[in-house]
């Protein structure tokens, strides 16, 4: 089995580094200065107790890969980049590849299933960071993260079991799950603060806004009759202590000045479901708008204050 890591940033870089270190064949798809650094000096992966420096093969586009039987693709880019990536992948590799969506939110699996028959959702619990070209880091050890996976929309098959075994032997936890969507819904709730942190930074106390985001989400899921893994069951799979002071993926996007953030597919998912089912979600809409503005204007985290979020949510409500 060969692993194609499509979008080798924080999560993709750590997963690729772990698999490669443990003898698996890996190809990274990356871009820009990150790709150039990997091709020139190798991929540097920093762990709490060590670091590795490995010459993992890396390319800029799926067209540079000679796809073959046994390939598995891990999608690890942000959701706003998924549709274009899938179109390129289909054009280069056909429609039979197993696609594992190692991404936040619940839209990626839906996008992939329009083009590919074998799609898998992954519940990613990994405190990974990517702020410097050629370097990725993770704040947990000896387990780098949890990558529990299931066939989309449900089920377990031989491909899933083989991938889970490969990840389990490479420094990760990966439990096959028959009902992956209830886990992805629970993870979505957990990720609603990503855009908030990107907009407001980590200096302000935003606990009241986070509580409002979660309350709206749970009300939406209940009205939509969508299953959500209970909090105690969900947190039991977090086999490492949550890191303190680390920035979310939204915060990292703003810090890198990418010009975009994933809020449309995190907070925006709650807004969409709320509109479909008649449940107001003003705080999620306020965070979605604010995070997009900060990212689009290439401001820094903290450019938006909690008071501005409260004011906009009140206006929208």
N, C-alpha and C positions, 0 to 999 in steps of 0.2 A: 504494500500500500504506500502510495506517495501522497504527501500532504501539500496542497497548494494553499498558501496563506495569502488571501486577497485583501490587501489593505493592512500591511504589516506595521501598524503603529504600536500603541501601548499593549493592548491585549494580544494582537496578532504577533507582535515581536516576541513577547514572552512565551507564547505557545510555540512559535516556530523555534525559538532558541532551546526550549525544553525538549521538544521532539528530536531536534537535530543532535543535541548533546547525547541523547540516549540511543543514537544509531539509526534513527528513521530518516528516510529520504524526504527532504523538504525543499520547496521552492517558494520564495517570498515574492509578492508583487507589491512594490512600493513606488514612491514618486519623489521628485524634486531632490532637495539636498539630502534628505534621509536616504534615498536610494543611492545617490552618488557616494555617500559616506560608507554605506554597507558594501558596495561594490569595490571601493578603494581599500577599506581597512577592516571589513568584516562587521558583524553585528555584536555590539557590546550589550550584555544583559547584566544588570546590577541587582543583586539580591541582598537581603539584610546581613547575611553572613559570608558572602563571597561575590565574585563576578566572573562571567565567562566572556570570551572573545572568540567568535567562531566565524569561519568563512562560509556562511550559508549562501547558496546560490540565490540571486535576486534579479528580477527583471522589472520593466516598467509597464508591461501590458500582456494580457493573455496570449496575444498573437506571437509572442516570443517563446511560448511553451509548446512542445510537441506532446499533446495530450494523449494518454493511453489508458487502456483498461487498468483498473485498480486505483486511479486517481480519485482523491476526495478533496473538495474545495471547502475551506473555512472562510466565510465572509466575515471580515473584521473591520470594515470601514464604517463610517457614520451613515445613518439611514439616508441622509440627503444625497449620498453618493451611490446608493445601492442600485437604483434603476439603471443608470448608465453602465455600471459595472456588470450587471446581469446581461444587458444587451450585448456588450463586448464579449462576455464569456460564452453566450449562446452562439454568437457568430463564429467564434474560434473553436469551440469544443462540442457543439451539438447540445442535445437535451437530456442525455443519460447520466451526467455526472451527479453524484450525491452532493448536495449543497447543505452545509451546516451553518446556520445563522448564529454566529457568536457575537451578537449585537444586542443593544438595549432596545426596548420597545417591542411592539407586536406587529409592526408593519412589514418587516423584512421577509418573514416567512410568506406572507400573502403575496408580496412582489415576486419572490422566487418561484412560488407554486404556479404562477401564470406561465412560466417558461420551462420549468423543470419538474419531472415527475417524482423525484426522490428528494424531499426537503426535510430538514431536521431543525428543530429549535434547540437553543442552548441557553440554559440559565447561568449566566456568567457572574461569578462572585470572585472578583480578582482586583486587589488594590494596585493596579498597574498605572504607570505614568510614562508619557513620552513628551519631553520638552526640548530635547537636544538631538540634532540629526545623528543617526547612527547608534543612538543609545536608548534603551528602554529599561525600565526598572519596575520592581514589584516589592511591596512592603510586607510580604509574609513569607515565612519559611518554617519547616522544610517543605510544606505544601504551598506551591505558588498560587493556587487558586482552585475553585470548584467550577466544573464545566458540565454539570448534569445535563443530559440531552435526551430528546425523544423525537420520534418521527412526527412530522406535522401532517394532519392536525392531531393524530394520536397513534400510539402503537410503538412496538419495539421490533427490530428486525436484525438480521445477521450483520449488516453493514454497521449499524449502530453499536452492536456488541463488540465488533472488531475495533472500531474507533475508540470506544470507551476503554478497552483493554490497552490500546496504545497510549492513551493519555494517562491512564492509571500507572503505567510503567515509566512515565516520563516526568513525574513530579507534580501531577495534578490529581484531583479527585473527579471522577466522572461516573455517575450512577445513571444507567438507563432508566428513563421515566416513561410510563405508558401515557400519562396525561400531562404533557409538557406545557399546555397553554395555561393551566391554572398557576403554574410556577412562573411563567412569563408575565402573567397579570400581576402577581405579587411583586415581581422584580420591577415592573413598571411603576408601581406605587413608590417603591424605594428610590427610583431614579427621578422622581418629580422635582427633587431639589437641585438637580444638576444645572438646569438653566438659571435657577435662583442664585446659585453660587457663582455662575458665570457673570450674572448681572450685578450682584451685590457684593461679591467677594466673600472673604472669610472673617472680616473684622467686625461685621455687624451681627447682632443677635437676631436671627430670622426664624427662631423656633416657632413663633406664632404663625408665621406664613406657611412654614412647612406643615404644621398641623392642619391649616385650612386647605392646603393642596391635597393632603391625604384624605381629609373628610369628604371633599368633593369627589375624589376618585372612588372611594368606597360607596358613596351614594350612587354614583354612575354605574359601577359594576353591579350593584344590587338591583337597580332598576332594569339594566340590560340583561340580567340573569346570567352573568358571566362568572365562572368559578374563580376563586382566588384562594391560593394556599394560605392557611392560617399562619399568623405571625410566628408562633412558637415552632411549628413544623418547618417553616422557612428558615428561621435563624438557626435551627439545629444543624442545618447543612453548612453553615459558615464555620469551617473547621480551623479558622485562625482568628486571632484577636483583631477587631477593626483598627486600622491605623489611625493615629491622631495627627491632625494638621495637614493631611494630604488633600489635594484638590481633585474634584470630580472631573469626569471627562468634559463636561461643559466648561468648567473653569480652565482646563487645559486648552480647549479650543480657543477661548478668548485670549489666554496668555500667549499662544502661538500666533495670534493675529491671522487666523485662517479666513476670517470674513464670514463664517457661517457657524451655526450651532445646531444641535439636534432637537431643540425645543419643540419644533413643529410636530415631531413624532413621539414626544414624551408628554409634555403638558398639552400639546395639540391633540393628542389621541383622546385625552379626557374631555377636552372641549368638543371634539367631534362626536364622541359618544353621548355627551350631555345634550348636544343639539338634536341628535337622532332620537333620544329617549326623553326629552323634556326635562332635563335636570340642569339647573344653572351651575356654571363652573367659572365664576368671575376671577378667582385667584389664579387658576391655571391659565386663563386667557391673559391676565395681566403679566404673569411671568413669561409666557410665550412671547408676547409683544416686546417686553423689556429686554429679554435675553437676545432676541433677534436684532434689536436696535443696537445694543452694545457690541454684539459680534459684527454686524454689518458696518458699523462706523469705526471698527477696530479700536474701540476704547479698551480700558483695562477693567478687570473685575473690581467692583466698588463704585463704578461710574453711576450706577443707579442705587438709590437708597431704599431701605425698607419702607420708609414713609411714602415714597413714590409708588411702590407696589400697592400699598394699602389704599392710597388715593385712587389709583387707576381701577383697582378691583371694586371699590365703592362706586365709582362712576359706571363701570360695566354692569354692576349688580342692580 
